[in-house]
Amino acid sequence: MYAMNVNIAQTLMVLGMLFLAGLAADEIGRRTHLPRVTLLLSCGVLAGSAGLNLIPAAVQDWYEFLSAMALTMVAFLLGGGLTAAQITSNGRAIIRVSIAIVLTTVFCVAGGLWLIGIAPTLALSAGAIACATDPASTQDTIAQSGAKGRFPDTLRGIVAIDDAWGMIVFSLAVVVAEALQAGNVELAVLQDAAKEIGGALALGLVIGLPAATLTGRVRKGEPLQSEALGLVFLTAGVSMWLGVSFLLTGMVVGAVVANRAKHHDYAFHEIEHIQWPFMILFFILAGASLNLSHLAGIGWIGAGYVVLRILSRAIGGMIGGAWAGIPRWQRPWFGLALLPQAGVAVGMALVAAQKFPEHAETLLALVIGTTVLFELIGPLSTMIALRQVAHKLDGHT
């Protein structure tokens, strides 16, 4: 009994310290404009086995559970942004530019890594993860710049839906990568795609349609916190039990509720409230799981990923801009304004690492290491893009 009490006490103390570390990272980030994701990952590295080894195994064992909960909440919020009104108001330019950037990124990064000798499964996973952005960082930079006009408005719309397209592409890429690994590409792709994508869509409708009708009835206007938690846990649990993508299922449920629940003022207010504590533990434990020897070893793979992602974003922005009829001189700046990369990328890396354990260490080291880099250089790139467009607009007036 005494030993059990000691273990419980140790776990509670560590959790308390991790939450306080998250609070400190949040405040430091607000005051210094350092990305809080980078600070949380750094806290995890310091507290984990690569640093002071302060996190007991009992807490580390929660990593998979916490990541599933945190990412399902992210998926709900992304799906909640895919309302008919939102997409219609965002307009043709936002849809076309975002789709072009996502598709160009996955093909260029995956293809480029494969050409330099990376295993196809790892290259495809990394290419899909490269599609993810950091909407919060981009939105903060736009607000800080004070930029007005079509370019920043289009940029806001792109980051609002960019990760949703990225998550869909990632789910498809994982299916293809599993097929490549199995060596039976044609049959495996069809079977697994039907299960992974079709199953997630069907399950999302099965959960989302009654949720849209039943939630938000106890308190008029929005679901209670218990309703929000129940919906998130149910969606993640049933998805994992059936072996379909909990990311896609969460997105579908979120989109269905947002579009069908006309009696809601805002369906996901409570999810936003409870999301951050899960994200704190998720990022810290992600950093704690990082093996620094693998981080040092990604070298040229990491360099290739960074260069390919920057180039593909710029090229995708130009293609999407041309498709949407945006002035030629603005097109290259869209991709360069969308370099920040944060939590969704780390979450995708965790899912891919579970699917392909032979590449887990390399993939996590690659994504966490480059996420820190893109969180540092991304906001600067966004600011430069906004200022360049504003400067040229002044010259055109």
C-alpha positions as CSV (number, residue, x, y, z in Angstrom):
1,M,0.0,0.0,0.0
2,Y,2.8,2.4,0.9
3,A,4.6,1.7,-2.4
4,M,1.4,2.3,-4.3
5,N,0.9,5.6,-2.5
6,V,4.4,6.7,-3.3
7,N,3.9,5.9,-7.0
8,I,0.6,7.8,-7.0
9,A,2.2,10.7,-5.2
10,Q,5.1,10.8,-7.6
11,T,2.8,10.7,-10.6
12,L,0.6,13.6,-9.2
13,M,3.7,15.7,-8.4
14,V,5.1,15.2,-11.9
15,L,1.7,16.1,-13.5
16,G,1.5,19.2,-11.4
17,M,5.0,20.3,-12.4
18,L,4.2,19.6,-16.1
19,F,1.0,21.7,-16.0
20,L,3.0,24.5,-14.3
21,A,5.7,24.2,-16.9
22,G,3.0,24.6,-19.6
23,L,1.7,27.7,-17.9
24,A,5.3,29.1,-17.7
25,A,5.9,28.3,-21.4
26,D,2.6,30.0,-22.3
27,E,3.5,33.2,-20.4
28,I,7.1,33.3,-21.7
29,G,5.8,32.8,-25.2
30,R,3.3,35.7,-24.9
31,R,6.0,38.0,-23.5
32,T,8.9,37.1,-25.8
33,H,7.0,36.0,-29.0
34,L,8.9,32.7,-28.8
35,P,6.6,29.8,-30.0
36,R,5.1,28.1,-27.1
37,V,5.2,24.7,-28.9
38,T,8.9,25.0,-29.1
39,L,9.1,25.9,-25.4
40,L,7.0,22.9,-24.5
41,L,9.0,20.5,-26.6
42,S,12.2,21.9,-25.1
43,C,10.7,21.3,-21.6
44,G,10.0,17.7,-22.6
45,V,13.5,17.1,-23.8
46,L,14.9,18.6,-20.6
47,A,12.6,16.5,-18.4
48,G,12.8,13.3,-20.4
49,S,15.4,10.5,-20.6
50,A,17.6,12.6,-22.9
51,G,17.8,15.2,-20.1
52,L,17.2,15.0,-16.3
53,N,15.0,11.9,-16.6
54,L,12.3,13.3,-14.3
55,I,9.2,11.8,-15.9
56,P,8.3,8.4,-14.5
57,A,7.3,5.5,-16.7
58,A,3.7,5.7,-15.4
59,V,3.3,9.2,-16.9
60,Q,5.1,8.3,-20.1
61,D,2.7,5.5,-20.6
62,W,-0.1,8.0,-21.0
63,Y,1.5,9.5,-24.1
64,E,-0.6,7.5,-26.6
65,F,-3.9,8.2,-24.7
66,L,-3.2,11.9,-24.4
67,S,-2.1,12.2,-28.0
68,A,-5.3,10.6,-29.2
69,M,-7.4,12.9,-27.0
70,A,-5.5,16.1,-28.0
71,L,-5.5,15.3,-31.7
72,T,-9.2,14.3,-31.7
73,M,-10.0,17.7,-30.2
74,V,-7.9,19.4,-32.9
75,A,-9.7,17.4,-35.5
76,F,-13.1,18.5,-34.1
77,L,-12.1,22.1,-34.3
78,L,-10.7,21.7,-37.8
79,G,-13.9,20.1,-38.9
80,G,-15.9,22.8,-37.2
81,G,-14.3,25.3,-39.6
82,L,-15.6,23.5,-42.6
83,T,-19.1,25.0,-42.6
84,A,-20.9,25.9,-45.9
85,A,-21.0,29.5,-44.8
86,Q,-17.2,29.6,-44.0
87,I,-16.2,27.9,-47.3
88,T,-18.6,30.2,-49.3
89,S,-17.4,33.3,-47.6
90,N,-13.7,32.3,-48.0
91,G,-14.2,32.3,-51.8
92,R,-12.6,30.6,-54.7
93,A,-9.1,32.0,-54.1
94,I,-8.7,30.5,-50.6
95,I,-9.9,27.0,-51.7
96,R,-7.7,26.8,-54.8
97,V,-4.6,28.2,-53.2
98,S,-4.9,26.0,-50.1
99,I,-5.5,22.8,-52.2
100,A,-2.6,23.6,-54.6
101,I,-0.1,24.2,-51.7
102,V,-1.1,21.0,-49.9
103,L,-0.9,18.8,-53.0
104,T,2.4,20.4,-54.2
105,T,3.9,20.0,-50.8
106,V,3.2,16.3,-50.4
107,F,4.3,15.4,-53.9
108,C,7.5,17.6,-53.9
109,V,8.6,16.6,-50.4
110,A,7.8,12.9,-50.7
111,G,9.2,12.7,-54.2
112,G,12.3,14.7,-53.3
113,L,13.1,12.6,-50.3
114,W,12.6,9.4,-52.2
115,L,14.9,10.6,-55.0
116,I,17.7,11.2,-52.5
117,G,17.4,7.6,-51.2
118,I,14.9,7.7,-48.3
119,A,12.6,4.7,-47.9
120,P,9.3,5.2,-49.8
121,T,7.2,4.7,-46.6
122,L,9.2,7.3,-44.6
123,A,9.4,9.7,-47.6
124,L,5.6,9.5,-48.1
125,S,4.8,10.0,-44.4
126,A,7.2,13.0,-44.2
127,G,5.7,14.5,-47.3
128,A,2.2,14.3,-45.9
129,I,3.3,15.7,-42.5
130,A,4.9,18.6,-44.3
131,C,1.4,19.8,-45.4
132,A,0.6,20.8,-41.8
133,T,0.8,24.4,-40.7
134,D,0.4,26.4,-37.5
135,P,-2.7,28.6,-37.8
136,A,-2.3,30.2,-34.4
137,S,1.3,31.5,-35.2
138,T,0.2,32.7,-38.7
139,Q,-2.9,34.5,-37.3
140,D,-0.8,36.1,-34.6
141,T,1.8,37.4,-37.1
142,I,-0.9,38.8,-39.4
143,A,-2.5,40.6,-36.4
144,Q,1.0,41.9,-35.3
145,S,1.7,43.2,-38.7
146,G,-1.5,45.2,-38.9
147,A,-1.7,44.3,-42.6
148,K,-5.1,44.9,-44.4
149,G,-6.4,43.9,-47.7
150,R,-7.0,40.9,-50.0
151,F,-3.6,39.2,-49.3
152,P,-3.9,38.9,-45.5
153,D,-7.6,38.2,-45.7
154,T,-6.9,35.3,-48.2
155,L,-4.1,34.1,-45.9
156,R,-6.4,34.0,-42.9
157,G,-8.8,31.9,-44.9
158,I,-6.1,29.5,-46.0
159,V,-4.8,28.8,-42.6
160,A,-8.4,28.3,-41.3
161,I,-8.8,25.2,-43.6
162,D,-5.2,24.3,-44.6
163,D,-4.7,21.7,-41.9
164,A,-8.1,20.1,-42.7
165,W,-6.9,19.4,-46.3
166,G,-3.6,18.3,-44.8
167,M,-5.2,15.8,-42.5
168,I,-7.2,14.3,-45.3
169,V,-4.1,14.0,-47.5
170,F,-2.1,12.5,-44.5
171,S,-4.8,9.8,-43.9
172,L,-4.6,8.9,-47.6
173,A,-0.8,8.9,-47.6
174,V,-0.7,6.5,-44.6
175,V,-2.9,4.1,-46.5
176,V,-0.7,4.2,-49.6
177,A,2.5,3.9,-47.4
178,E,1.0,0.8,-45.7
179,A,0.3,-0.7,-49.1
180,L,3.8,0.0,-50.3
181,Q,5.2,-1.6,-47.2
182,A,3.0,-4.7,-47.7
183,G,4.1,-5.0,-51.3
184,N,0.6,-5.4,-52.7
185,V,0.0,-1.9,-53.9
186,E,-3.2,-2.1,-56.1
187,L,-5.3,-4.4,-53.9
188,A,-4.1,-3.0,-50.6
189,V,-4.7,0.6,-51.6
190,L,-8.3,-0.1,-52.6
191,Q,-9.1,-2.2,-49.5
192,D,-7.4,0.0,-47.0
193,A,-8.6,3.2,-48.5
194,A,-12.2,2.0,-48.4
195,K,-11.8,1.0,-44.8
196,E,-9.8,4.0,-43.6
197,I,-11.5,6.8,-45.5
198,G,-15.0,5.3,-46.0
199,G,-15.1,3.9,-42.5
200,A,-14.1,7.2,-41.0
201,L,-16.7,9.1,-43.1
202,A,-19.5,6.6,-42.2
203,L,-18.6,6.6,-38.5
204,G,-18.4,10.4,-38.5
205,L,-21.9,10.6,-39.8
206,V,-23.2,7.9,-37.4
207,I,-21.8,9.9,-34.4
208,G,-22.2,13.4,-35.9
209,L,-25.9,13.4,-36.9
210,P,-27.4,12.4,-33.6
211,A,-24.8,14.6,-31.8
212,A,-25.9,17.6,-33.9
213,T,-29.5,17.0,-32.8
214,L,-29.0,16.1,-29.2
215,T,-26.1,18.2,-27.9
216,G,-26.7,21.8,-26.7
217,R,-30.2,21.0,-25.4
218,V,-29.4,21.1,-21.6
219,R,-28.0,24.6,-21.8
220,K,-29.3,26.7,-24.6
221,G,-26.8,27.8,-27.2
222,E,-23.8,25.4,-26.7
223,P,-23.0,21.9,-25.5
224,L,-21.9,21.4,-21.9
225,Q,-18.3,20.5,-21.1
226,S,-19.4,17.0,-20.2
227,E,-21.1,16.7,-23.6
228,A,-18.0,17.9,-25.4
229,L,-15.7,15.5,-23.5
230,G,-18.1,12.6,-24.0
231,L,-18.3,13.2,-27.7
232,V,-14.5,13.5,-28.1
233,F,-13.8,10.3,-26.0
234,L,-16.6,8.4,-27.8
235,T,-15.3,9.4,-31.3
236,A,-11.7,8.5,-30.5
237,G,-12.5,5.3,-28.8
238,V,-14.9,3.9,-31.4
239,S,-12.6,4.9,-34.2
240,M,-9.6,3.1,-32.7
241,W,-11.7,0.1,-31.9
242,L,-12.9,-0.2,-35.5
243,G,-9.5,0.5,-36.9
244,V,-10.4,3.7,-38.8
245,S,-8.7,7.1,-38.7
246,F,-9.7,9.0,-35.5
247,L,-8.4,12.1,-37.1
248,L,-10.8,11.9,-40.1
249,T,-13.7,10.7,-37.9
250,G,-13.2,13.7,-35.6
251,M,-13.1,16.1,-38.5
252,V,-16.3,14.6,-40.0
253,V,-18.2,14.7,-36.7
254,G,-17.0,18.4,-36.2
255,A,-18.2,19.3,-39.7
256,V,-21.5,17.6,-39.3
257,V,-22.3,19.2,-36.0
258,A,-21.2,22.6,-37.2
259,N,-23.4,22.4,-40.3
260,R,-26.4,20.6,-38.9
261,A,-26.8,22.0,-35.3
262,K,-28.7,25.2,-36.1
263,H,-29.6,25.6,-32.4
264,H,-25.9,26.0,-31.4
265,D,-24.4,29.5,-31.1
266,Y,-20.9,27.8,-31.2
267,A,-20.6,24.1,-31.0
268,F,-17.0,23.8,-29.9
269,H,-16.5,26.5,-27.2
270,E,-16.0,23.9,-24.5
271,I,-13.6,21.9,-26.5
272,E,-11.4,25.0,-26.9
273,H,-11.5,25.4,-23.2
274,I,-10.4,21.9,-22.3
275,Q,-8.0,21.4,-25.3
276,W,-4.9,23.2,-24.0
277,P,-4.2,21.1,-20.8
278,F,-4.2,18.0,-23.1
279,M,-1.9,19.8,-25.5
280,I,0.5,20.8,-22.7
281,L,1.0,17.2,-21.7
282,F,1.1,16.0,-25.3
283,F,3.9,18.4,-26.4
284,I,6.0,17.8,-23.2
285,L,5.7,14.0,-23.5
286,A,6.5,14.3,-27.2
287,G,9.7,16.2,-26.4
288,A,10.5,13.7,-23.6
289,S,10.2,10.8,-26.1
290,L,12.8,12.4,-28.4
291,N,16.2,10.6,-28.5
292,L,18.8,13.3,-29.1
293,S,21.1,10.9,-30.8
294,H,18.5,10.4,-33.5
295,L,18.0,14.1,-33.8
296,A,21.8,14.5,-34.4
297,G,21.6,11.7,-36.9
298,I,18.9,13.1,-39.2
299,G,21.4,15.6,-40.7
300,W,21.0,15.6,-44.4
301,I,17.5,14.1,-44.2
302,G,16.4,17.1,-42.1
303,A,18.2,19.5,-44.4
304,G,16.5,17.9,-47.5
305,Y,13.1,18.1,-45.7
306,V,13.5,21.8,-44.8
307,V,14.6,22.8,-48.3
308,L,12.0,20.8,-50.1
309,R,9.2,22.1,-47.8
310,I,10.2,25.7,-48.4
311,L,10.4,25.3,-52.1
312,S,7.2,23.3,-52.4
313,R,5.2,25.9,-50.4
314,A,6.5,28.6,-52.7
315,I,5.7,26.6,-55.9
316,G,2.3,25.6,-54.6
317,G,1.5,29.2,-53.8
318,M,2.4,30.2,-57.4
319,I,0.3,27.4,-58.9
320,G,-2.7,28.1,-56.6
321,G,-2.4,31.8,-57.2
322,A,-2.4,31.3,-61.0
323,W,-5.4,28.9,-60.7
324,A,-7.3,31.5,-58.6
325,G,-6.4,34.5,-60.8
326,I,-4.4,36.3,-58.1
327,P,-1.9,38.9,-59.4
328,R,1.4,37.3,-60.5
329,W,3.6,39.4,-58.1
330,Q,1.6,38.2,-55.0
331,R,1.7,34.5,-55.8
332,P,5.1,33.4,-54.4
333,W,4.4,35.1,-51.1
334,F,1.5,32.8,-50.2
335,G,3.6,29.7,-49.7
336,L,6.4,31.6,-47.9
337,A,3.8,33.0,-45.5
338,L,2.7,29.5,-44.6
339,L,5.9,28.0,-43.2
340,P,5.1,27.9,-39.5
341,Q,4.4,24.3,-38.4
342,A,3.4,23.1,-35.0
343,G,1.1,20.7,-33.1
344,V,-0.8,19.0,-36.0
345,A,2.6,18.0,-37.6
346,V,3.8,16.5,-34.3
347,G,0.5,14.6,-34.0
348,M,0.7,13.3,-37.5
349,A,4.3,12.1,-36.8
350,L,3.1,10.2,-33.7
351,V,0.3,8.5,-35.7
352,A,2.8,7.6,-38.5
353,A,5.3,6.3,-36.0
354,Q,2.7,4.0,-34.5
355,K,1.9,2.7,-38.0
356,F,5.5,2.3,-39.1
357,P,7.5,1.5,-35.9
358,E,10.7,0.7,-37.9
359,H,10.8,4.4,-38.9
360,A,9.5,5.8,-35.6
361,E,12.7,7.2,-34.1
362,T,13.8,8.9,-37.4
363,L,10.3,10.3,-38.1
364,L,9.8,11.8,-34.7
365,A,13.3,13.2,-34.6
366,L,12.8,14.7,-38.1
367,V,9.4,16.2,-37.4
368,I,10.1,17.5,-33.9
369,G,13.5,19.0,-34.9
370,T,12.2,20.7,-38.0
371,T,9.0,21.9,-36.2
372,V,11.2,23.8,-33.8
373,L,13.0,25.3,-36.7
374,F,9.9,26.2,-38.6
375,E,8.3,27.7,-35.5
376,L,11.3,30.0,-35.2
377,I,11.8,31.0,-38.9
378,G,8.1,30.6,-40.0
379,P,6.6,33.7,-38.3
380,L,9.6,35.8,-39.6
381,S,8.9,34.5,-43.1
382,T,5.2,35.3,-42.7
383,M,6.0,38.9,-41.6
384,I,8.4,39.4,-44.5
385,A,5.7,38.2,-47.0
386,L,3.1,40.5,-45.5
387,R,5.5,43.5,-45.6
388,Q,6.7,42.8,-49.2
389,V,3.1,42.6,-50.5
390,A,2.1,45.7,-48.6
391,H,5.2,47.6,-49.9
392,K,4.4,46.5,-53.5
393,L,0.8,47.5,-53.1
394,D,1.9,51.0,-52.0
395,G,4.0,51.1,-55.1
396,H,1.0,50.2,-57.3
397,T,-1.2,52.9,-55.8
